[in-house]
Amino acid sequence: MRHSHLLLRTRIIALSLGFTALIALGVIIVSLALTRDRALRTAAQSIEYNLQVAATAIARDVDELDNLLAWSSVDPSLRNYIFHTGGRNALSAAYDTMGNKYSSLHTAMYLQRYIVTNGTDCFLQRGTSTTHSRALNAESIGELPGFADGAEEISWSGVVDDPLILTGPRQIIPVLSSFRNTATGRTGWVYLAVSPALIGDTLRDFVPAEGTELYLIMGGALYNAAAGGLQPADADFSDYTPLDDTTRFGVLGHGTRVCRGPDGWLMVYPLGAHGLYLAQTLSYTSIGNSTPDASALLLLGTALAAVLVLGVVLSLLLRRLISEPVQALQTQLTVIGGGDFTPNPAIEWPDEMGDIGRGINGLAVSIRGLMARKLEDERQKQDLEYQMLQNQINPHFIYNTLNSIKWMATIQNAPGIAEMTLALSRLLKSVSKGAERLVPLQEEFALLNDYFTIQQYRYGGTITMDVTYIEDERLCQSCRIPRFTLQPLVENAIFHGIEPKGCAGSINVTVRHDPENGDVLIALQDDGVGMTAEQIARALCAPSPEEAAAKYRHVGLWNVHRRLQYSFGAAYGLSLQSQPGCGTTVTVRLPPEFKEEETP
């Protein structure tokens, strides 16, 4: 039993520790996931903010160049010169106007070429590369990117080389815009050769986190913004897939996009025009590295320590709340098994275990009571056996004595005394040895005949009793009746009916079926003094102690009536018919067939 108890406790503790470990592991996983998500959100929001600041500065410069294009296409001085409508002084006015505008630009230092031309004979040019490049004329201008392609509009499509530059940086971002003279139908162009340094210098102070890359997206291609310039990136923008849901990253701007790539994410922020975007990578490893190892180890160590502490506390609690009470209950059961049924109040704790303890104590009390009752029953059984043995001696002595009286009466030629003695002997033997509660009607008639034999000698033959009618002789075997049912009825008829009238009398017995339901009806009719209606009404009611001795109450009738109902049910019993001076008929109603085990 103790081995089983230890095994149960070990299993409970093991399961509890296992569940605690699982909970701790879950907490660690959730904590690491939350930490990772927090690091991802923090990094994404930081990148978004930096991209927003840089994009605002670049967008300001791009807007200034867009304004320059628009101004150059509508300025009257430039248009008069380009379309030959301003006379001989148009060149000088246009050149001065263009110079003044150029010198006022914040982005002038990044314009390698600023050209306004009609493409054939009118060329106005400013810029940082004009002094160390080939001369601009109708032939050379056709070599410039944009013009060489015959395009009328080029808008920040990518980084290319300027073929006219002889020395120095040759990379430019071509921007081309055309305008028309509606009167003559002639076309003019404004051409900007923007240095990539416009983007690179702005991003020079923008230092991305270690392991990340900063890109400019232009013309659908990625350019690495490094060393103050723009270089085509090794990565392809088509490898990144935009995410529909950016809630995890906590991005703030409506235009900010997050794309998933092979090595991480790409945060993309729009500049607002020409399909230009600033982008920065956010790699999976950088997010992992952003979670300090020390914090993770500390978290893991704390969780494991918490598991250990919880395990120890749980073990102590289990020992106090389960192990010790179970052991006490086992001890009490062992004591009860040893025969000591004394209740133990110490195991009745105020909890579920206490309910079990109270049940065990209640069981012990019940067993002790049962054993006490069993001992008392054994003692009473021995007393009853002794009395039965004693009672067997007394009737045996009486039978022998009556038998001696009978033989003496026969010797002395007194047959009446011998017959009375024999009848009395049979009656006493039936009373003392009869074990069956119900007997066949035939046996009851035999008892009744022995009784009436004695009464007939007592009254000198003035009283007669005849069984005048039996409907079916088989009823005497099949119909059963409680022992000594008819004798009290005949006794009542003699003592309370015939004897009071002071002369001879008779009793007639009939046996028949009730035609309505087949019940057996035994009618005993006397020619005695009869009964009043009040006596009939009270005859079958339980008598009071004072009335029990009164002759008119016919106590025997009530006794027989109740015994019949106890045996067969409320539908059976006695019924009376009588009138003063006309005798009394007592009818016994019995079931035609009845098995004793069916007794209610």
C-alpha positions in Angstrom: 0.0 0.0 0.0 2.8 2.4 0.9 4.6 1.6 -2.4 1.4 2.5 -4.3 1.1 5.7 -2.3 4.7 6.7 -3.1 4.1 5.9 -6.8 1.0 8.0 -6.9 2.8 10.9 -5.2 5.7 10.6 -7.5 3.5 10.5 -10.5 1.6 13.6 -9.3 4.8 15.5 -8.6 6.3 14.4 -12.0 3.2 15.5 -13.8 3.1 18.8 -11.9 6.7 19.5 -12.7 6.2 18.5 -16.3 3.2 20.9 -16.6 5.2 23.6 -14.9 8.1 23.1 -17.2 5.8 23.2 -20.2 4.3 26.5 -18.9 7.8 27.9 -18.3 8.8 26.8 -21.8 5.7 28.4 -23.2 6.5 31.6 -21.3 10.0 31.6 -22.7 8.9 31.0 -26.2 6.2 33.7 -25.9 8.6 36.1 -24.3 11.2 35.5 -27.0 8.6 35.9 -29.7 7.3 39.1 -28.0 10.9 40.3 -27.7 11.6 39.5 -31.3 8.4 41.2 -32.4 9.2 44.2 -30.2 12.7 44.4 -31.7 11.3 44.0 -35.2 8.7 46.8 -34.6 11.3 49.0 -33.0 13.8 48.5 -35.9 11.1 49.0 -38.5 9.8 52.2 -37.0 13.4 53.5 -36.6 14.1 52.7 -40.3 10.8 54.3 -41.3 11.6 57.5 -39.4 15.1 57.8 -40.9 13.8 57.1 -44.4 11.2 59.7 -43.9 13.7 62.3 -42.9 16.1 61.5 -45.8 13.3 61.3 -48.3 12.0 64.7 -47.2 15.4 66.3 -48.0 15.7 64.5 -51.3 12.2 65.3 -52.3 12.8 69.0 -51.7 15.7 68.9 -54.1 13.7 66.9 -56.7 10.9 69.4 -56.4 13.3 72.3 -57.0 14.5 70.6 -60.2 10.9 69.9 -61.3 10.2 73.6 -60.8 13.2 74.5 -62.9 11.9 72.4 -65.7 8.5 74.0 -65.5 10.0 77.6 -65.3 12.4 77.0 -68.2 9.5 75.9 -70.5 7.4 79.1 -69.9 10.0 81.8 -69.3 9.5 84.5 -72.1 13.1 85.3 -72.6 14.0 81.6 -73.1 11.1 81.0 -75.4 11.8 84.1 -77.5 15.4 82.8 -78.1 14.5 79.2 -78.7 11.7 79.9 -81.1 13.5 83.0 -82.9 10.8 85.5 -81.9 12.9 87.9 -79.8 15.2 89.5 -82.4 18.9 90.1 -82.2 19.0 90.8 -78.4 17.1 87.6 -77.5 20.3 85.5 -76.9 21.8 87.9 -74.5 18.5 88.3 -72.5 18.0 84.5 -72.4 21.5 83.8 -71.3 21.4 86.3 -68.5 18.0 85.1 -67.4 19.1 81.4 -67.4 22.3 82.3 -65.5 20.4 84.2 -62.8 18.0 81.3 -62.4 20.8 78.8 -62.3 22.8 80.7 -59.7 19.8 80.9 -57.4 19.3 77.1 -57.2 20.2 75.2 -54.1 20.8 72.2 -56.4 23.0 74.1 -58.9 26.1 72.3 -57.7 24.5 68.9 -58.7 23.5 70.0 -62.2 26.2 68.8 -64.5 24.2 70.1 -67.4 21.3 72.5 -67.6 20.3 72.8 -71.3 17.5 74.7 -73.0 17.5 74.1 -76.8 15.5 73.6 -79.9 17.8 70.8 -81.0 19.2 72.5 -84.1 20.7 76.0 -83.8 19.8 77.4 -80.4 21.7 76.1 -77.4 21.7 77.5 -73.9 23.8 75.6 -71.3 24.9 75.9 -67.7 26.4 73.3 -65.3 29.4 71.9 -63.6 30.6 69.8 -66.5 30.4 72.4 -69.3 34.1 73.4 -69.1 35.5 69.8 -69.4 33.2 68.3 -72.0 32.8 68.5 -75.7 31.1 71.4 -77.4 27.4 71.3 -77.6 26.0 71.5 -81.1 23.3 69.8 -83.3 25.4 66.7 -83.7 26.8 66.2 -80.1 23.4 66.9 -78.4 22.1 63.8 -80.2 24.6 61.7 -78.2 23.1 62.7 -74.8 20.9 60.1 -73.1 17.4 60.9 -73.9 18.1 62.8 -77.1 19.9 59.7 -78.5 16.7 57.7 -77.9 14.4 60.3 -79.6 12.4 60.6 -76.4 10.5 63.8 -75.6 10.2 63.0 -71.8 12.6 61.3 -69.5 11.9 61.4 -65.8 14.4 60.0 -63.3 14.6 56.6 -65.0 18.1 55.6 -63.9 21.8 56.4 -63.8 23.7 56.5 -67.1 27.0 57.9 -68.4 27.3 61.3 -70.2 29.3 60.6 -73.4 30.3 64.3 -73.8 32.2 64.6 -70.6 35.9 64.4 -71.2 37.2 64.3 -67.6 35.7 63.8 -64.2 32.6 61.9 -63.1 30.5 60.9 -66.0 27.5 59.4 -64.2 24.3 61.4 -64.6 20.6 61.0 -64.0 19.0 62.4 -67.2 15.8 64.4 -66.9 14.2 65.7 -70.2 11.1 67.8 -70.7 9.7 69.2 -74.0 7.6 72.3 -74.7 6.0 73.7 -77.8 5.2 77.0 -79.6 1.6 76.6 -80.6 1.9 79.4 -83.2 4.8 78.0 -85.1 4.5 74.3 -84.1 8.2 74.3 -83.1 9.5 72.1 -80.1 11.9 73.0 -77.4 13.6 70.9 -74.7 14.8 71.4 -71.2 17.5 68.9 -70.3 19.0 68.3 -66.9 21.9 66.1 -66.2 21.6 65.5 -62.5 24.6 64.2 -60.6 23.9 61.1 -58.5 25.7 63.0 -55.7 22.4 64.9 -55.2 21.1 61.7 -53.6 24.4 60.4 -52.2 25.3 63.6 -50.4 21.9 63.8 -48.8 22.3 60.2 -47.6 25.9 60.6 -46.6 25.0 61.3 -42.9 22.4 58.5 -42.9 24.3 55.5 -41.4 22.2 52.3 -41.6 22.4 49.7 -38.9 25.0 47.0 -39.2 24.0 44.3 -41.6 21.5 46.4 -43.5 21.6 48.1 -46.9 20.3 51.5 -48.0 18.8 51.7 -51.5 17.3 54.2 -53.9 14.6 52.7 -56.1 14.6 54.5 -59.4 13.1 53.1 -62.6 12.2 49.9 -60.8 15.8 49.2 -60.1 17.8 49.2 -56.8 20.7 51.6 -56.4 23.1 51.3 -53.5 23.6 54.7 -52.0 27.2 54.6 -50.8 30.2 56.8 -50.8 28.1 59.8 -51.9 27.0 58.2 -55.1 24.6 55.6 -56.6 25.7 52.2 -57.7 23.5 49.5 -59.2 22.8 47.0 -56.4 23.4 43.3 -56.6 19.9 42.6 -55.4 16.9 42.7 -57.7 13.8 44.6 -56.6 11.6 41.9 -58.2 12.8 39.4 -55.6 10.8 41.3 -52.9 7.1 40.7 -52.5 5.0 43.5 -50.9 3.1 42.4 -47.7 -0.6 43.2 -47.5 -0.6 43.4 -43.7 2.1 45.5 -42.0 0.5 45.6 -38.5 3.3 43.5 -37.1 5.9 46.2 -38.1 3.9 49.1 -36.6 4.6 51.3 -39.6 3.2 54.8 -39.4 3.2 56.3 -42.9 0.4 55.4 -45.3 2.8 55.2 -48.1 5.4 53.0 -46.3 5.5 49.6 -47.8 7.1 46.4 -46.4 8.4 43.7 -48.8 9.6 40.3 -48.0 12.7 39.0 -49.6 15.0 36.0 -49.5 17.1 37.3 -46.6 14.7 39.6 -44.7 12.4 42.5 -45.3 12.7 45.7 -47.3 11.3 48.9 -45.8 10.2 51.2 -48.7 9.3 54.9 -48.3 8.1 57.0 -51.3 9.7 60.4 -52.2 6.4 61.5 -53.7 7.2 61.9 -57.4 8.7 60.1 -60.4 8.5 56.7 -58.9 11.4 57.4 -56.6 11.7 55.5 -53.3 14.1 55.2 -50.5 14.5 51.6 -49.1 16.5 49.9 -46.4 16.8 46.2 -45.7 15.9 44.6 -42.4 17.4 41.1 -42.3 16.3 38.2 -40.2 19.7 38.0 -38.6 19.7 41.6 -37.6 16.5 41.1 -35.7 18.0 38.0 -34.0 21.1 39.9 -33.1 19.1 42.8 -31.8 17.9 40.6 -28.9 20.7 40.6 -26.4 22.1 37.1 -25.6 22.5 38.1 -22.0 18.9 39.0 -21.7 17.8 35.7 -23.3 20.1 33.7 -21.0 18.8 35.7 -18.0 15.3 35.1 -19.1 15.9 31.4 -19.5 17.8 31.1 -16.2 15.0 33.0 -14.4 12.4 30.7 -16.0 14.3 27.5 -15.0 14.8 28.8 -11.5 11.1 29.6 -11.3 10.4 26.0 -12.4 12.7 24.6 -9.7 11.1 26.8 -7.0 7.6 26.0 -8.1 8.5 22.3 -8.2 9.8 22.4 -4.6 6.8 24.4 -3.4 4.4 22.1 -5.3 6.1 19.0 -3.8 5.7 20.5 -0.2 2.1 21.4 -0.9 1.4 18.0 -2.3 3.0 16.4 0.7 0.9 18.5 3.1 -2.3 18.5 1.2 -2.3 15.0 -0.3 0.5 12.7 0.9 0.1 13.2 4.6 -3.7 13.0 4.6 -3.7 9.9 2.4 -1.2 8.3 4.7 -3.4 9.1 7.7 -6.4 7.6 5.9 -4.4 4.5 5.1 -3.3 4.2 8.7 -6.9 4.5 9.9 -8.1 1.9 7.4 -5.3 -0.4 8.7 -6.6 0.1 12.3 -10.1 -0.7 11.2 -8.9 -3.8 9.4 -7.3 -4.9 12.6 -10.7 -4.8 14.4 -10.5 -1.4 16.1 -13.6 0.5 15.0 -13.0 3.6 17.2 -13.6 6.8 15.1 -10.5 9.1 14.6 -11.5 12.8 14.7 -8.0 13.7 13.5 -8.8 12.7 9.9 -11.9 14.9 9.6 -10.2 17.9 7.9 -12.2 20.8 6.5 -11.7 19.8 2.9 -12.4 17.0 0.4 -9.9 14.7 2.2 -11.9 15.4 5.4 -15.0 14.2 3.7 -13.3 10.9 3.0 -12.1 10.8 6.6 -15.7 11.5 7.9 -16.9 8.7 5.6 -14.3 6.3 7.1 -15.3 7.2 10.6 -19.0 6.8 9.7 -18.2 3.4 8.2 -16.3 2.4 11.4 -19.3 3.5 13.6 -21.7 1.6 11.3 -19.6 -1.6 11.4 -19.4 -1.3 15.2 -23.1 -1.0 15.4 -23.7 -3.9 13.1 -21.4 -6.1 15.1 -23.2 -5.1 18.3 -26.6 -5.9 16.7 -25.2 -9.2 15.4 -24.0 -10.2 18.9 -27.5 -9.2 20.3 -29.2 -11.2 17.5 -27.0 -14.2 18.3 -27.9 -14.0 21.9 -31.6 -13.7 21.2 -31.3 -16.6 18.7 -29.8 -18.7 21.5 -32.7 -17.7 23.8 -35.3 -18.5 21.2 -33.7 -21.9 20.5 -33.7 -22.6 24.2 -37.4 -21.6 24.5 -38.3 -23.7 21.4 -36.6 -26.7 22.9 -38.4 -26.0 26.2 -41.7 -25.6 24.3 -41.2 -28.9 22.6 -41.0 -30.6 26.0 -44.2 -29.0 27.3 -46.6 -30.1 24.4 -45.1 -33.5 24.5 -45.9 -33.9 28.1 -49.5 -32.6 27.4 -50.0 -35.0 24.5 -48.9 -38.0 26.6 -51.2 -36.9 29.5 -54.2 -36.5 27.1 -53.4 -39.8 25.5 -53.5 -41.4 29.0 -56.9 -39.8 29.8 -58.2 -41.1 26.5 -57.2 -44.7 27.3 -58.6 -44.5 30.8 -61.9 -43.2 29.5 -62.0 -46.0 27.0 -61.2 -48.6 29.7 -64.0 -47.1 31.9 -66.4 -47.2 29.0 -66.7 -43.3 28.6 -66.5 -42.9 24.8 -67.5 -39.2 25.0 -64.6 -38.3 27.2 -62.2 -40.3 24.9 -63.5 -38.5 21.8 -63.3 -35.0 23.4 -59.7 -35.8 24.6 -58.7 -37.0 21.1 -60.2 -33.8 19.5 -58.5 -31.6 22.0 -55.2 -33.4 21.4 -55.5 -32.8 17.7 -56.3 -29.1 18.2 -53.3 -28.6 20.5 -51.0 -30.5 18.1 -52.2 -28.2 15.3 -51.6 -25.1 17.3 -48.1 -26.1 18.5 -46.7 -27.7 15.3 -48.5 -25.8 12.5 -45.8 -23.7 10.7 -47.7 -22.8 7.6 -49.6 -19.5 7.8 -52.1 -20.6 5.1 -53.6 -24.1 5.0 -56.0 -25.8 2.5 -59.7 -25.3 3.3 -60.0 -29.1 3.9 -57.5 -28.9 6.8 -59.3 -25.9 8.3 -62.6 -27.8 8.2 -60.8 -30.7 10.1 -59.7 -28.3 12.8 -63.2 -26.8 13.0 -64.7 -30.3 13.3 -62.3 -31.1 16.3 -63.3 -27.9 18.0 -67.0 -28.4 17.4 -66.8 -32.0 18.8 -65.7 -30.6 22.1 -68.4 -27.9 22.1 -71.0 -30.4 21.2 -70.2 -32.5 24.3 -70.2 -29.3 26.4 -73.7 -28.3 25.3 -75.1 -31.9 25.5 -75.8 -32.2 21.8 -78.2 -29.1 21.7 -76.0 -27.4 19.1 -75.5 -28.8 15.6 -73.1 -27.7 12.8 -73.5 -29.0 9.2 -71.6 -28.2 6.0 -74.8 -28.1 3.9 -73.4 -27.1 0.5 -70.0 -27.1 -1.3 -70.2 -25.9 -4.9 -67.0 -27.7 -6.0 -65.2 -30.3 -3.9 -61.9 -29.2 -5.5 -62.1 -26.0 -3.6 -61.3 -27.9 -0.4 -57.8 -28.6 -1.9 -57.1 -25.5 -4.0 -58.5 -22.7 -1.8 -56.2 -21.7 1.1 -57.2 -19.9 4.3 -55.3 -18.6 7.3 -55.1 -21.2 10.1 -57.9 -20.9 12.7 -60.1 -18.6 10.7 -63.4 -20.5 11.0 -63.0 -21.6 14.6 -63.3 -18.0 16.1 -66.4 -17.4 13.8 -68.1 -20.6 15.1 -67.1 -19.7 18.7 -68.7 -16.2 18.3 -71.8 -17.8 16.8 -72.1 -20.2 19.8 -71.3 -17.8 22.6 -72.9 -14.6 21.3 -75.7 -15.9 19.1 -77.1 -19.3 20.2 -76.2 -19.5 23.9 -78.0 -16.2 24.8 -81.3 -17.4 23.4 -81.3 -20.3 26.0 -82.4 -23.2 23.7 -81.0 -25.5 20.9 -79.4 -24.0 17.9 -77.7 -24.8 14.6 -74.9 -23.5 12.4 -74.9 -24.1 8.6 -71.8 -23.8 6.5 -71.8 -23.3 2.7 -69.0 -22.9 0.2 -69.5 -21.4 -3.3 -68.0 -19.1 -5.9 -69.0 -15.4 -6.3 -70.5 -15.3 -9.8 -69.2 -11.8 -10.4 -65.5 -12.3 -9.9 -64.9 -15.9 -9.0 -63.9 -15.3 -5.3 -64.7 -18.1 -2.8 -67.4 -17.3 -0.4 -67.7 -19.3 2.9 -71.0 -18.5 4.7 -71.5 -19.4 8.4 -75.2 -19.0 9.3 -76.6 -19.3 12.8 -80.1 -19.1 14.2 -79.1 -17.1 17.3 -80.3 -13.8 18.8 -78.9 -11.8 15.9 -77.3 -8.3 16.0 -78.5 -4.7 15.8 -77.4 -2.4 13.0 -75.1 -0.6 15.5 -73.5 -3.8 16.5 -72.9 -4.8 12.8 -71.4 -1.4 12.1 -69.0 -1.7 15.0 -68.2 -5.4 14.8 -65.4 -5.1 12.3 -63.8 -2.0 13.8 -60.8 -2.1 16.2 -62.1 -2.2 19.7 -60.9 0.1 22.5 -59.4 -1.5 25.6 -62.6 -1.0 27.5 -64.8 -2.5 24.8 -62.6 -5.5 24.1 -64.2 -7.5 27.0 -67.8 -6.6 26.0 -69.6 -9.5 24.4 -71.6 -7.4 21.9 -68.3 -6.1 20.3 -67.5 -9.6 19.0 -63.7 -9.0 19.2 -63.0 -12.3 17.4 -64.7 -11.0 14.2 -62.4 -8.0 14.0 -59.3 -10.1 14.6 -60.2 -12.6 11.8 -61.2 -9.8 9.4 -57.8 -8.1 9.8 -55.9 -11.3 9.4 -57.7 -12.0 6.2 -56.9 -8.5 4.9 -53.2 -8.9 5.9 -53.1 -12.2 4.0 -54.9 -11.3 0.8 -55.5 -7.6 0.6 -58.2 -5.0 1.4 -60.7 -6.6 -1.1 -61.0 -9.7 1.1 -62.2 -10.3 4.7 -65.6 -10.7 6.5 -69.0 -9.3 5.8 -72.1 -9.5 8.2 -75.8 -9.8 7.7 -78.0 -9.9 10.8 -81.2 -8.8 12.4 -82.2 -9.1 16.0 -84.0 -12.4 16.7 -83.2 -13.7 13.1 -79.7 -15.0 13.5 -76.5 -13.9 11.9 -74.7 -14.8 8.7 -70.9 -14.2 8.5 -69.4 -14.5 5.0 -65.7 -15.1 4.5 -64.3 -13.9 1.1 -61.2 -15.6 -0.2 -59.3 -15.7 -3.5 -59.9 -18.9 -5.4 -56.1 -19.7 -5.6 -53.3 -18.0 -3.7 -49.6 -18.7 -3.3 -48.2 -17.9 0.1 -45.1 -16.1 -1.3 -47.5 -13.6 -2.9 -48.7 -12.4 0.5 -48.6 -8.6 0.6 
